[in-house]
Amino acid sequence: MLGPFKYVLFVASVTVVILLISPLIILMRDFATNPSCLSIRVDTSGLQVLDNNTYRVPLIISYCSTIKLRDFKVNLNTTSISIPELDKGEKVVEVDLDVNEAPSINYVEFKVLGLYKIVIKTGG
């Protein structure tokens, strides 16, 4: 009597596992085939001096995968930039920095499916 139910439960379990793991596998494949799939750079040519202590620079984030990144954060010196959801394409965010600090990215953090938290430390 429980024989068919066990097979249905097994198929449902395998389907859920595949749905939970496949976005992570696709993202890792995209990163492996294209090392510049996620690139973050500071455009110093667009520098604007706000006052004697602060300047503003554009932070350009390019992303090539179809997997959306949630809770995307970039730590730039002592400033943290948050983007709720990062899609495929290019995004420009303006960042205010202290004049005594050279723009340096310390780490990037994001979630895949809201489940898998990934932190990339750059050592900057």
Biopython code that builds the backbone (N, CA, C, O; Angstrom):
import numpy as np
from Bio.PDB.StructureBuilder import StructureBuilder

atoms = [
    (1, "MET", "N", (0.807, -1.200, 0.000)),
    (1, "MET", "CA", (0.000, 0.000, 0.000)),
    (1, "MET", "C", (0.852, 1.268, 0.000)),
    (1, "MET", "O", (0.525, 2.236, -0.685)),
    (2, "LEU", "N", (1.940, 1.264, 0.763)),
    (2, "LEU", "CA", (2.790, 2.441, 0.819)),
    (2, "LEU", "C", (3.806, 2.474, -0.322)),
    (2, "LEU", "O", (4.525, 3.463, -0.463)),
    (3, "GLY", "N", (3.884, 1.444, -1.121)),
    (3, "GLY", "CA", (4.848, 1.375, -2.217)),
    (3, "GLY", "C", (4.758, 2.550, -3.172)),
    (3, "GLY", "O", (5.771, 3.219, -3.371)),
    (4, "PRO", "N", (3.607, 2.849, -3.781)),
    (4, "PRO", "CA", (3.511, 3.991, -4.704)),
    (4, "PRO", "C", (3.764, 5.333, -4.009)),
    (4, "PRO", "O", (4.316, 6.249, -4.619)),
    (5, "PHE", "N", (3.366, 5.454, -2.740)),
    (5, "PHE", "CA", (3.572, 6.697, -2.009)),
    (5, "PHE", "C", (5.063, 6.975, -1.817)),
    (5, "PHE", "O", (5.493, 8.127, -1.880)),
    (6, "LYS", "N", (5.855, 5.918, -1.582)),
    (6, "LYS", "CA", (7.301, 6.087, -1.409)),
    (6, "LYS", "C", (7.928, 6.618, -2.692)),
    (6, "LYS", "O", (8.823, 7.461, -2.634)),
    (7, "TYR", "N", (7.477, 6.144, -3.843)),
    (7, "TYR", "CA", (8.028, 6.611, -5.121)),
    (7, "TYR", "C", (7.654, 8.070, -5.390)),
    (7, "TYR", "O", (8.470, 8.849, -5.883)),
    (8, "VAL", "N", (6.420, 8.425, -5.063)),
    (8, "VAL", "CA", (5.983, 9.816, -5.244)),
    (8, "VAL", "C", (6.777, 10.729, -4.324)),
    (8, "VAL", "O", (7.196, 11.813, -4.732)),
    (9, "LEU", "N", (6.985, 10.300, -3.091)),
    (9, "LEU", "CA", (7.769, 11.079, -2.132)),
    (9, "LEU", "C", (9.218, 11.208, -2.584)),
    (9, "LEU", "O", (9.821, 12.272, -2.440)),
    (10, "PHE", "N", (9.772, 10.145, -3.125)),
    (10, "PHE", "CA", (11.146, 10.173, -3.627)),
    (10, "PHE", "C", (11.282, 11.149, -4.798)),
    (10, "PHE", "O", (12.215, 11.951, -4.830)),
    (11, "VAL", "N", (10.355, 11.083, -5.760)),
    (11, "VAL", "CA", (10.399, 11.980, -6.923)),
    (11, "VAL", "C", (10.224, 13.430, -6.480)),
    (11, "VAL", "O", (10.905, 14.317, -6.994)),
    (12, "ALA", "N", (9.325, 13.680, -5.538)),
    (12, "ALA", "CA", (9.115, 15.039, -5.042)),
    (12, "ALA", "C", (10.369, 15.549, -4.331)),
    (12, "ALA", "O", (10.739, 16.712, -4.497)),
    (13, "SER", "N", (11.017, 14.705, -3.551)),
    (13, "SER", "CA", (12.236, 15.102, -2.846)),
    (13, "SER", "C", (13.360, 15.434, -3.819)),
    (13, "SER", "O", (14.047, 16.442, -3.650)),
    (14, "VAL", "N", (13.551, 14.606, -4.827)),
    (14, "VAL", "CA", (14.590, 14.846, -5.829)),
    (14, "VAL", "C", (14.309, 16.142, -6.585)),
    (14, "VAL", "O", (15.232, 16.908, -6.861)),
    (15, "THR", "N", (13.054, 16.394, -6.921)),
    (15, "THR", "CA", (12.680, 17.621, -7.630)),
    (15, "THR", "C", (12.993, 18.862, -6.797)),
    (15, "THR", "O", (13.522, 19.841, -7.323)),
    (16, "VAL", "N", (12.674, 18.831, -5.513)),
    (16, "VAL", "CA", (12.955, 19.964, -4.629)),
    (16, "VAL", "C", (14.458, 20.198, -4.516)),
    (16, "VAL", "O", (14.909, 21.343, -4.567)),
    (17, "VAL", "N", (15.223, 19.150, -4.367)),
    (17, "VAL", "CA", (16.682, 19.284, -4.268)),
    (17, "VAL", "C", (17.253, 19.881, -5.553)),
    (17, "VAL", "O", (18.117, 20.756, -5.495)),
    (18, "ILE", "N", (16.786, 19.425, -6.698)),
    (18, "ILE", "CA", (17.258, 19.964, -7.983)),
    (18, "ILE", "C", (16.907, 21.441, -8.104)),
    (18, "ILE", "O", (17.735, 22.233, -8.553)),
    (19, "LEU", "N", (15.701, 21.825, -7.713)),
    (19, "LEU", "CA", (15.287, 23.227, -7.793)),
    (19, "LEU", "C", (16.094, 24.118, -6.854)),
    (19, "LEU", "O", (16.332, 25.286, -7.162)),
    (20, "LEU", "N", (16.512, 23.583, -5.723)),
    (20, "LEU", "CA", (17.289, 24.367, -4.772)),
    (20, "LEU", "C", (18.764, 24.482, -5.152)),
    (20, "LEU", "O", (19.403, 25.485, -4.832)),
    (21, "ILE", "N", (19.308, 23.487, -5.820)),
    (21, "ILE", "CA", (20.737, 23.475, -6.127)),
    (21, "ILE", "C", (21.046, 24.010, -7.522)),
    (21, "ILE", "O", (22.132, 24.552, -7.729)),
    (22, "SER", "N", (20.146, 23.880, -8.473)),
    (22, "SER", "CA", (20.452, 24.262, -9.854)),
    (22, "SER", "C", (20.841, 25.736, -10.024)),
    (22, "SER", "O", (21.750, 26.005, -10.809)),
    (23, "PRO", "N", (20.210, 26.719, -9.336)),
    (23, "PRO", "CA", (20.675, 28.102, -9.511)),
    (23, "PRO", "C", (22.122, 28.304, -9.060)),
    (23, "PRO", "O", (22.870, 29.059, -9.682)),
    (24, "LEU", "N", (22.507, 27.638, -7.993)),
    (24, "LEU", "CA", (23.885, 27.745, -7.517)),
    (24, "LEU", "C", (24.856, 27.128, -8.516)),
    (24, "LEU", "O", (25.938, 27.668, -8.743)),
    (25, "ILE", "N", (24.479, 26.007, -9.111)),
    (25, "ILE", "CA", (25.326, 25.355, -10.116)),
    (25, "ILE", "C", (25.437, 26.231, -11.366)),
    (25, "ILE", "O", (26.522, 26.362, -11.933)),
    (26, "ILE", "N", (24.337, 26.825, -11.795)),
    (26, "ILE", "CA", (24.363, 27.707, -12.973)),
    (26, "ILE", "C", (25.258, 28.914, -12.710)),
    (26, "ILE", "O", (26.035, 29.308, -13.580)),
    (27, "LEU", "N", (25.159, 29.506, -11.517)),
    (27, "LEU", "CA", (25.988, 30.664, -11.176)),
    (27, "LEU", "C", (27.472, 30.292, -11.161)),
    (27, "LEU", "O", (28.297, 31.035, -11.692)),
    (28, "MET", "N", (27.812, 29.175, -10.574)),
    (28, "MET", "CA", (29.213, 28.743, -10.528)),
    (28, "MET", "C", (29.734, 28.436, -11.939)),
    (28, "MET", "O", (30.897, 28.703, -12.240)),
    (29, "ARG", "N", (28.882, 27.878, -12.797)),
    (29, "ARG", "CA", (29.280, 27.634, -14.181)),
    (29, "ARG", "C", (29.543, 28.948, -14.910)),
    (29, "ARG", "O", (30.525, 29.073, -15.642)),
    (30, "ASP", "N", (28.659, 29.928, -14.707)),
    (30, "ASP", "CA", (28.838, 31.242, -15.337)),
    (30, "ASP", "C", (30.134, 31.906, -14.868)),
    (30, "ASP", "O", (30.851, 32.501, -15.672)),
    (31, "PHE", "N", (30.435, 31.808, -13.576)),
    (31, "PHE", "CA", (31.673, 32.385, -13.053)),
    (31, "PHE", "C", (32.897, 31.645, -13.582)),
    (31, "PHE", "O", (33.930, 32.261, -13.844)),
    (32, "ALA", "N", (32.786, 30.332, -13.740)),
    (32, "ALA", "CA", (33.926, 29.545, -14.225)),
    (32, "ALA", "C", (34.200, 29.796, -15.709)),
    (32, "ALA", "O", (35.358, 29.845, -16.126)),
    (33, "THR", "N", (33.145, 29.955, -16.505)),
    (33, "THR", "CA", (33.346, 30.167, -17.942)),
    (33, "THR", "C", (33.687, 31.613, -18.276)),
    (33, "THR", "O", (34.309, 31.879, -19.305)),
    (34, "ASN", "N", (33.290, 32.548, -17.421)),
    (34, "ASN", "CA", (33.576, 33.960, -17.660)),
    (34, "ASN", "C", (34.077, 34.590, -16.356)),
    (34, "ASN", "O", (33.263, 35.017, -15.537)),
    (35, "PRO", "N", (35.381, 34.656, -16.148)),
    (35, "PRO", "CA", (35.920, 35.199, -14.893)),
    (35, "PRO", "C", (35.493, 36.644, -14.620)),
    (35, "PRO", "O", (35.492, 37.078, -13.468)),
    (36, "SER", "N", (35.134, 37.385, -15.656)),
    (36, "SER", "CA", (34.689, 38.767, -15.431)),
    (36, "SER", "C", (33.161, 38.860, -15.413)),
    (36, "SER", "O", (32.601, 39.917, -15.704)),
    (37, "CYS", "N", (32.496, 37.774, -15.077)),
    (37, "CYS", "CA", (31.026, 37.755, -15.020)),
    (37, "CYS", "C", (30.516, 38.765, -13.994)),
    (37, "CYS", "O", (29.492, 39.411, -14.213)),
    (38, "LEU", "N", (31.219, 38.900, -12.892)),
    (38, "LEU", "CA", (30.903, 39.909, -11.890)),
    (38, "LEU", "C", (32.120, 40.799, -11.757)),
    (38, "LEU", "O", (33.146, 40.389, -11.214)),
    (39, "SER", "N", (32.001, 42.023, -12.255)),
    (39, "SER", "CA", (33.127, 42.951, -12.130)),
    (39, "SER", "C", (32.644, 44.243, -11.500)),
    (39, "SER", "O", (31.568, 44.754, -11.813)),
    (40, "ILE", "N", (33.468, 44.751, -10.608)),
    (40, "ILE", "CA", (33.164, 45.983, -9.892)),
    (40, "ILE", "C", (34.370, 46.891, -10.041)),
    (40, "ILE", "O", (35.498, 46.508, -9.731)),
    (41, "ARG", "N", (34.114, 48.101, -10.522)),
    (41, "ARG", "CA", (35.229, 49.031, -10.671)),
    (41, "ARG", "C", (34.789, 50.433, -10.277)),
    (41, "ARG", "O", (33.618, 50.799, -10.379)),
    (42, "VAL", "N", (35.761, 51.194, -9.827)),
    (42, "VAL", "CA", (35.534, 52.580, -9.456)),
    (42, "VAL", "C", (35.988, 53.439, -10.623)),
    (42, "VAL", "O", (37.134, 53.339, -11.063)),
    (43, "ASP", "N", (35.098, 54.279, -11.125)),
    (43, "ASP", "CA", (35.408, 55.142, -12.259)),
    (43, "ASP", "C", (35.946, 56.471, -11.735)),
    (43, "ASP", "O", (35.178, 57.381, -11.424)),
    (44, "THR", "N", (37.268, 56.574, -11.640)),
    (44, "THR", "CA", (37.878, 57.792, -11.100)),
    (44, "THR", "C", (37.791, 58.959, -12.069)),
    (44, "THR", "O", (38.017, 60.103, -11.675)),
    (45, "SER", "N", (37.464, 58.690, -13.340)),
    (45, "SER", "CA", (37.303, 59.803, -14.289)),
    (45, "SER", "C", (36.021, 60.581, -14.008)),
    (45, "SER", "O", (35.895, 61.735, -14.416)),
    (46, "GLY", "N", (35.073, 59.961, -13.316)),
    (46, "GLY", "CA", (33.825, 60.632, -12.977)),
    (46, "GLY", "C", (33.833, 61.220, -11.582)),
    (46, "GLY", "O", (32.772, 61.447, -11.000)),
    (47, "LEU", "N", (35.015, 61.470, -11.036)),
    (47, "LEU", "CA", (35.167, 61.970, -9.676)),
    (47, "LEU", "C", (34.599, 63.383, -9.539)),
    (47, "LEU", "O", (34.867, 64.250, -10.371)),
    (48, "GLN", "N", (33.818, 63.605, -8.489)),
    (48, "GLN", "CA", (33.279, 64.926, -8.173)),
    (48, "GLN", "C", (33.678, 65.284, -6.751)),
    (48, "GLN", "O", (33.450, 64.509, -5.823)),
    (49, "VAL", "N", (34.269, 66.451, -6.583)),
    (49, "VAL", "CA", (34.637, 66.912, -5.240)),
    (49, "VAL", "C", (33.427, 67.612, -4.640)),
    (49, "VAL", "O", (32.920, 68.584, -5.201)),
    (50, "LEU", "N", (32.963, 67.107, -3.482)),
    (50, "LEU", "CA", (31.787, 67.685, -2.830)),
    (50, "LEU", "C", (32.165, 68.803, -1.868)),
    (50, "LEU", "O", (31.543, 69.865, -1.862)),
    (51, "ASP", "N", (33.187, 68.557, -1.056)),
    (51, "ASP", "CA", (33.715, 69.574, -0.149)),
    (51, "ASP", "C", (35.166, 69.206, 0.175)),
    (51, "ASP", "O", (35.751, 68.349, -0.488)),
    (52, "ASN", "N", (35.738, 69.843, 1.177)),
    (52, "ASN", "CA", (37.151, 69.593, 1.499)),
    (52, "ASN", "C", (37.408, 68.186, 2.022)),
    (52, "ASN", "O", (38.549, 67.724, 1.994)),
    (53, "ASN", "N", (36.381, 67.499, 2.497)),
    (53, "ASN", "CA", (36.564, 66.187, 3.109)),
    (53, "ASN", "C", (35.954, 65.034, 2.330)),
    (53, "ASN", "O", (36.216, 63.876, 2.654)),
    (54, "THR", "N", (35.145, 65.315, 1.310)),
    (54, "THR", "CA", (34.380, 64.265, 0.641)),
    (54, "THR", "C", (34.428, 64.413, -0.871)),
    (54, "THR", "O", (34.400, 65.520, -1.410)),
    (55, "TYR", "N", (34.502, 63.272, -1.537)),
    (55, "TYR", "CA", (34.361, 63.256, -2.986)),
    (55, "TYR", "C", (33.423, 62.123, -3.379)),
    (55, "TYR", "O", (33.234, 61.170, -2.622)),
    (56, "ARG", "N", (32.845, 62.231, -4.552)),
    (56, "ARG", "CA", (31.884, 61.238, -5.033)),
    (56, "ARG", "C", (32.439, 60.586, -6.296)),
    (56, "ARG", "O", (32.898, 61.267, -7.212)),
    (57, "VAL", "N", (32.387, 59.251, -6.327)),
    (57, "VAL", "CA", (32.837, 58.504, -7.505)),
    (57, "VAL", "C", (31.762, 57.506, -7.911)),
    (57, "VAL", "O", (31.049, 56.979, -7.057)),
    (58, "PRO", "N", (31.639, 57.242, -9.218)),
    (58, "PRO", "CA", (30.720, 56.202, -9.668)),
    (58, "PRO", "C", (31.335, 54.810, -9.471)),
    (58, "PRO", "O", (32.496, 54.577, -9.807)),
    (59, "LEU", "N", (30.544, 53.907, -8.928)),
    (59, "LEU", "CA", (30.920, 52.504, -8.784)),
    (59, "LEU", "C", (30.132, 51.754, -9.849)),
    (59, "LEU", "O", (28.901, 51.767, -9.843)),
    (60, "ILE", "N", (30.846, 51.096, -10.768)),
    (60, "ILE", "CA", (30.204, 50.409, -11.887)),
    (60, "ILE", "C", (30.232, 48.909, -11.629)),
    (60, "ILE", "O", (31.299, 48.312, -11.487)),
    (61, "ILE", "N", (29.049, 48.308, -11.569)),
    (61, "ILE", "CA", (28.916, 46.875, -11.307)),
    (61, "ILE", "C", (28.371, 46.222, -12.571)),
    (61, "ILE", "O", (27.272, 46.549, -13.021)),
    (62, "SER", "N", (29.142, 45.296, -13.144)),
    (62, "SER", "CA", (28.717, 44.539, -14.326)),
    (62, "SER", "C", (28.500, 43.092, -13.918)),
    (62, "SER", "O", (29.318, 42.501, -13.213)),
    (63, "TYR", "N", (27.383, 42.531, -14.372)),
    (63, "TYR", "CA", (27.024, 41.161, -13.996)),
    (63, "TYR", "C", (26.449, 40.457, -15.214)),
    (63, "TYR", "O", (25.613, 41.025, -15.917)),
    (64, "CYS", "N", (26.887, 39.211, -15.479)),
    (64, "CYS", "CA", (26.509, 38.544, -16.728)),
    (64, "CYS", "C", (25.573, 37.352, -16.573)),
    (64, "CYS", "O", (25.080, 36.842, -17.579)),
    (65, "SER", "N", (25.309, 36.891, -15.368)),
    (65, "SER", "CA", (24.505, 35.680, -15.195)),
    (65, "SER", "C", (23.011, 35.991, -15.159)),
    (65, "SER", "O", (22.603, 37.111, -14.852)),
    (66, "THR", "N", (22.208, 34.985, -15.475)),
    (66, "THR", "CA", (20.752, 35.143, -15.419)),
    (66, "THR", "C", (20.210, 34.888, -14.014)),
    (66, "THR", "O", (19.037, 35.149, -13.749)),
    (67, "ILE", "N", (21.045, 34.385, -13.119)),
    (67, "ILE", "CA", (20.634, 34.139, -11.741)),
    (67, "ILE", "C", (20.688, 35.459, -10.980)),
    (67, "ILE", "O", (21.737, 36.101, -10.930)),
    (68, "LYS", "N", (19.570, 35.869, -10.389)),
    (68, "LYS", "CA", (19.529, 37.132, -9.650)),
    (68, "LYS", "C", (20.266, 36.986, -8.326)),
    (68, "LYS", "O", (20.156, 35.968, -7.643)),
    (69, "LEU", "N", (21.020, 38.029, -7.980)),
    (69, "LEU", "CA", (21.718, 38.068, -6.699)),
    (69, "LEU", "C", (20.917, 38.965, -5.759)),
    (69, "LEU", "O", (20.608, 40.109, -6.093)),
    (70, "ARG", "N", (20.591, 38.449, -4.608)),
    (70, "ARG", "CA", (19.802, 39.210, -3.634)),
    (70, "ARG", "C", (20.718, 39.721, -2.517)),
    (70, "ARG", "O", (21.771, 39.143, -2.250)),
    (71, "ASP", "N", (20.303, 40.797, -1.880)),
    (71, "ASP", "CA", (21.057, 41.412, -0.780)),
    (71, "ASP", "C", (22.523, 41.629, -1.165)),
    (71, "ASP", "O", (23.429, 41.275, -0.411)),
    (72, "PHE", "N", (22.744, 42.208, -2.332)),
    (72, "PHE", "CA", (24.090, 42.436, -2.853)),
    (72, "PHE", "C", (24.726, 43.599, -2.096)),
    (72, "PHE", "O", (24.150, 44.685, -2.025)),
    (73, "LYS", "N", (25.919, 43.373, -1.529)),
    (73, "LYS", "CA", (26.615, 44.407, -0.761)),
    (73, "LYS", "C", (28.067, 44.491, -1.213)),
    (73, "LYS", "O", (28.725, 43.477, -1.442)),
    (74, "VAL", "N", (28.545, 45.715, -1.334)),
    (74, "VAL", "CA", (29.949, 45.971, -1.628)),
    (74, "VAL", "C", (30.480, 46.834, -0.504)),
    (74, "VAL", "O", (29.912, 47.884, -0.201)),
    (75, "ASN", "N", (31.569, 46.400, 0.120)),
    (75, "ASN", "CA", (32.210, 47.200, 1.148)),
    (75, "ASN", "C", (33.388, 47.916, 0.519)),
    (75, "ASN", "O", (34.378, 47.294, 0.133)),
    (76, "LEU", "N", (33.270, 49.233, 0.418)),
    (76, "LEU", "CA", (34.272, 50.072, -0.219)),
    (76, "LEU", "C", (34.855, 50.966, 0.867)),
    (76, "LEU", "O", (34.204, 51.904, 1.326)),
    (77, "ASN", "N", (36.093, 50.667, 1.278)),
    (77, "ASN", "CA", (36.741, 51.365, 2.391)),
    (77, "ASN", "C", (35.868, 51.231, 3.631)),
    (77, "ASN", "O", (35.674, 50.121, 4.127)),
    (78, "THR", "N", (35.349, 52.317, 4.131)),
    (78, "THR", "CA", (34.463, 52.277, 5.301)),
    (78, "THR", "C", (33.003, 52.427, 4.907)),
    (78, "THR", "O", (32.134, 52.485, 5.777)),
    (79, "THR", "N", (32.719, 52.490, 3.627)),
    (79, "THR", "CA", (31.357, 52.663, 3.121)),
    (79, "THR", "C", (30.821, 51.335, 2.613)),
    (79, "THR", "O", (31.531, 50.586, 1.942)),
    (80, "SER", "N", (29.568, 51.049, 2.935)),
    (80, "SER", "CA", (28.920, 49.836, 2.449)),
    (80, "SER", "C", (27.777, 50.223, 1.525)),
    (80, "SER", "O", (26.927, 51.039, 1.879)),
    (81, "ILE", "N", (27.764, 49.632, 0.339)),
    (81, "ILE", "CA", (26.726, 49.897, -0.657)),
    (81, "ILE", "C", (25.841, 48.659, -0.735)),
    (81, "ILE", "O", (26.339, 47.543, -0.884)),
    (82, "SER", "N", (24.535, 48.854, -0.633)),
    (82, "SER", "CA", (23.593, 47.732, -0.683)),
    (82, "SER", "C", (22.657, 47.886, -1.870)),
    (82, "SER", "O", (22.135, 48.968, -2.138)),
    (83, "ILE", "N", (22.458, 46.783, -2.573)),
    (83, "ILE", "CA", (21.500, 46.724, -3.675)),
    (83, "ILE", "C", (20.600, 45.528, -3.381)),
    (83, "ILE", "O", (21.095, 44.406, -3.283)),
    (84, "PRO", "N", (19.291, 45.738, -3.239)),
    (84, "PRO", "CA", (18.400, 44.637, -2.866)),
    (84, "PRO", "C", (18.433, 43.464, -3.840)),
    (84, "PRO", "O", (18.394, 42.309, -3.417)),
    (85, "GLU", "N", (18.506, 43.751, -5.152)),
    (85, "GLU", "CA", (18.521, 42.678, -6.142)),
    (85, "GLU", "C", (19.357, 43.120, -7.344)),
    (85, "GLU", "O", (19.120, 44.185, -7.915)),
    (86, "LEU", "N", (20.323, 42.305, -7.718)),
    (86, "LEU", "CA", (21.196, 42.615, -8.850)),
    (86, "LEU", "C", (20.852, 41.679, -10.000)),
    (86, "LEU", "O", (20.942, 40.457, -9.873)),
    (87, "ASP", "N", (20.456, 42.273, -11.128)),
    (87, "ASP", "CA", (20.116, 41.528, -12.340)),
    (87, "ASP", "C", (21.270, 41.587, -13.323)),
    (87, "ASP", "O", (22.252, 42.301, -13.118)),
    (88, "LYS", "N", (21.129, 40.829, -14.383)),
    (88, "LYS", "CA", (22.096, 40.828, -15.477)),
    (88, "LYS", "C", (22.176, 42.229, -16.082)),
    (88, "LYS", "O", (21.154, 42.877, -16.306)),
    (89, "GLY", "N", (23.400, 42.688, -16.343)),
    (89, "GLY", "CA", (23.593, 44.004, -16.940)),
    (89, "GLY", "C", (24.583, 44.837, -16.157)),
    (89, "GLY", "O", (25.396, 44.313, -15.395)),
    (90, "GLU", "N", (24.502, 46.146, -16.354)),
    (90, "GLU", "CA", (25.428, 47.071, -15.700)),
    (90, "GLU", "C", (24.641, 48.032, -14.827)),
    (90, "GLU", "O", (23.595, 48.539, -15.231)),
    (91, "LYS", "N", (25.149, 48.277, -13.629)),
    (91, "LYS", "CA", (24.505, 49.191, -12.687)),
    (91, "LYS", "C", (25.561, 50.178, -12.197)),
    (91, "LYS", "O", (26.684, 49.793, -11.873)),
    (92, "VAL", "N", (25.183, 51.456, -12.148)),
    (92, "VAL", "CA", (26.090, 52.501, -11.667)),
    (92, "VAL", "C", (25.520, 53.080, -10.378)),
    (92, "VAL", "O", (24.367, 53.508, -10.330)),
    (93, "VAL", "N", (26.358, 53.086, -9.320)),
    (93, "VAL", "CA", (25.971, 53.625, -8.024)),
    (93, "VAL", "C", (27.014, 54.674, -7.642)),
    (93, "VAL", "O", (28.216, 54.418, -7.716)),
    (94, "GLU", "N", (26.552, 55.842, -7.238)),
    (94, "GLU", "CA", (27.492, 56.883, -6.823)),
    (94, "GLU", "C", (27.779, 56.733, -5.337)),
    (94, "GLU", "O", (26.872, 56.530, -4.530)),
    (95, "VAL", "N", (29.065, 56.837, -4.990)),
    (95, "VAL", "CA", (29.527, 56.600, -3.626)),
    (95, "VAL", "C", (30.286, 57.823, -3.135)),
    (95, "VAL", "O", (31.138, 58.357, -3.845)),
    (96, "ASP", "N", (29.979, 58.265, -1.923)),
    (96, "ASP", "CA", (30.709, 59.365, -1.301)),
    (96, "ASP", "C", (31.820, 58.784, -0.431)),
    (96, "ASP", "O", (31.573, 57.918, 0.409)),
    (97, "LEU", "N", (33.051, 59.270, -0.639)),
    (97, "LEU", "CA", (34.206, 58.774, 0.105)),
    (97, "LEU", "C", (34.978, 59.922, 0.740)),
    (97, "LEU", "O", (34.886, 61.071, 0.310)),
    (98, "ASP", "N", (35.730, 59.585, 1.758)),
    (98, "ASP", "CA", (36.600, 60.542, 2.419)),
    (98, "ASP", "C", (37.809, 60.812, 1.534)),
    (98, "ASP", "O", (38.318, 59.897, 0.887)),
    (99, "VAL", "N", (38.279, 62.070, 1.499)),
    (99, "VAL", "CA", (39.405, 62.421, 0.627)),
    (99, "VAL", "C", (40.698, 61.732, 1.036)),
    (99, "VAL", "O", (41.607, 61.604, 0.216)),
    (100, "ASN", "N", (40.802, 61.288, 2.274)),
    (100, "ASN", "CA", (42.019, 60.626, 2.746)),
    (100, "ASN", "C", (42.059, 59.141, 2.398)),
    (100, "ASN", "O", (43.051, 58.468, 2.678)),
    (101, "GLU", "N", (40.991, 58.624, 1.790)),
    (101, "GLU", "CA", (40.917, 57.204, 1.459)),
    (101, "GLU", "C", (40.973, 57.001, -0.051)),
    (101, "GLU", "O", (40.248, 57.649, -0.805)),
    (102, "ALA", "N", (41.833, 56.102, -0.472)),
    (102, "ALA", "CA", (41.831, 55.691, -1.877)),
    (102, "ALA", "C", (40.728, 54.633, -2.024)),
    (102, "ALA", "O", (40.583, 53.778, -1.150)),
    (103, "PRO", "N", (39.955, 54.675, -3.107)),
    (103, "PRO", "CA", (38.868, 53.695, -3.255)),
    (103, "PRO", "C", (39.409, 52.271, -3.347)),
    (103, "PRO", "O", (40.203, 51.949, -4.231)),
    (104, "SER", "N", (38.968, 51.430, -2.425)),
    (104, "SER", "CA", (39.430, 50.046, -2.367)),
    (104, "SER", "C", (38.270, 49.157, -1.927)),
    (104, "SER", "O", (37.614, 49.432, -0.922)),
    (105, "ILE", "N", (38.022, 48.096, -2.683)),
    (105, "ILE", "CA", (36.932, 47.173, -2.365)),
    (105, "ILE", "C", (37.458, 46.103, -1.403)),
    (105, "ILE", "O", (38.393, 45.370, -1.727)),
    (106, "ASN", "N", (36.845, 46.023, -0.216)),
    (106, "ASN", "CA", (37.266, 45.049, 0.794)),
    (106, "ASN", "C", (36.612, 43.688, 0.589)),
    (106, "ASN", "O", (37.282, 42.656, 0.633)),
    (107, "TYR", "N", (35.299, 43.691, 0.365)),
    (107, "TYR", "CA", (34.595, 42.431, 0.114)),
    (107, "TYR", "C", (33.279, 42.680, -0.604)),
    (107, "TYR", "O", (32.743, 43.788, -0.605)),
    (108, "VAL", "N", (32.774, 41.614, -1.214)),
    (108, "VAL", "CA", (31.475, 41.613, -1.886)),
    (108, "VAL", "C", (30.677, 40.478, -1.259)),
    (108, "VAL", "O", (31.205, 39.392, -1.020)),
    (109, "GLU", "N", (29.412, 40.736, -0.998)),
    (109, "GLU", "CA", (28.558, 39.743, -0.349)),
    (109, "GLU", "C", (27.207, 39.707, -1.064)),
    (109, "GLU", "O", (26.672, 40.752, -1.435)),
    (110, "PHE", "N", (26.658, 38.510, -1.257)),
    (110, "PHE", "CA", (25.336, 38.382, -1.874)),
    (110, "PHE", "C", (24.738, 37.037, -1.525)),
    (110, "PHE", "O", (25.414, 36.151, -1.002)),
    (111, "LYS", "N", (23.448, 36.900, -1.826)),
    (111, "LYS", "CA", (22.744, 35.640, -1.595)),
    (111, "LYS", "C", (22.183, 35.129, -2.910)),
    (111, "LYS", "O", (21.727, 35.904, -3.751)),
    (112, "VAL", "N", (22.223, 33.815, -3.075)),
    (112, "VAL", "CA", (21.608, 33.148, -4.214)),
    (112, "VAL", "C", (20.350, 32.470, -3.676)),
    (112, "VAL", "O", (20.416, 31.685, -2.731)),
    (113, "LEU", "N", (19.213, 32.776, -4.282)),
    (113, "LEU", "CA", (17.896, 32.275, -3.849)),
    (113, "LEU", "C", (17.515, 32.727, -2.443)),
    (113, "LEU", "O", (16.546, 32.219, -1.880)),
    (114, "GLY", "N", (18.244, 33.654, -1.876)),
    (114, "GLY", "CA", (17.991, 34.063, -0.508)),
    (114, "GLY", "C", (18.443, 33.020, 0.501)),
    (114, "GLY", "O", (18.238, 33.195, 1.702)),
    (115, "LEU", "N", (19.059, 31.931, 0.033)),
    (115, "LEU", "CA", (19.493, 30.837, 0.903)),
    (115, "LEU", "C", (21.005, 30.754, 1.062)),
    (115, "LEU", "O", (21.514, 30.595, 2.171)),
    (116, "TYR", "N", (21.712, 30.860, -0.045)),
    (116, "TYR", "CA", (23.155, 30.657, -0.054)),
    (116, "TYR", "C", (23.864, 31.990, 0.010)),
    (116, "TYR", "O", (23.847, 32.754, -0.955)),
    (117, "LYS", "N", (24.486, 32.277, 1.137)),
    (117, "LYS", "CA", (25.229, 33.532, 1.293)),
    (117, "LYS", "C", (26.664, 33.317, 0.826)),
    (117, "LYS", "O", (27.345, 32.394, 1.273)),
    (118, "ILE", "N", (27.109, 34.178, -0.074)),
    (118, "ILE", "CA", (28.457, 34.070, -0.617)),
    (118, "ILE", "C", (29.185, 35.375, -0.313)),
    (118, "ILE", "O", (28.664, 36.458, -0.578)),
    (119, "VAL", "N", (30.379, 35.268, 0.240)),
    (119, "VAL", "CA", (31.212, 36.424, 0.538)),
    (119, "VAL", "C", (32.530, 36.253, -0.208)),
    (119, "VAL", "O", (33.197, 35.226, -0.089)),
    (120, "ILE", "N", (32.893, 37.280, -0.981)),
    (120, "ILE", "CA", (34.159, 37.271, -1.723)),
    (120, "ILE", "C", (35.026, 38.360, -1.130)),
    (120, "ILE", "O", (34.734, 39.546, -1.281)),
    (121, "LYS", "N", (36.099, 37.960, -0.452)),
    (121, "LYS", "CA", (37.029, 38.925, 0.130)),
    (121, "LYS", "C", (38.112, 39.244, -0.894)),
    (121, "LYS", "O", (38.706, 38.347, -1.491)),
    (122, "THR", "N", (38.356, 40.537, -1.083)),
    (122, "THR", "CA", (39.321, 40.940, -2.104)),
    (122, "THR", "C", (40.675, 41.275, -1.513)),
    (122, "THR", "O", (41.662, 41.361, -2.243)),
    (123, "GLY", "N", (40.741, 41.465, -0.216)),
    (123, "GLY", "CA", (42.007, 41.799, 0.409)),
    (123, "GLY", "C", (42.398, 43.246, 0.187)),
    (123, "GLY", "O", (43.534, 43.625, 0.472)),
    (124, "GLY", "N", (41.477, 44.070, -0.319)),
    (124, "GLY", "CA", (41.773, 45.460, -0.634)),
    (124, "GLY", "C", (41.760, 46.376, 0.522)),
    (124, "GLY", "O", (41.998, 47.573, 0.363)),
]
sb = StructureBuilder()
sb.init_structure("model")
sb.init_model(0)
sb.init_chain("A")
sb.init_seg("    ")
for serial, (resi, resn, name, xyz) in enumerate(atoms, 1):
    if name == "N":
        sb.init_residue(resn, " ", resi, " ")
    sb.init_atom(name, np.array(xyz, "f"), 0.0, 1.0, " ", f" {name:<3s}", serial, name[0])
structure = sb.get_structure()
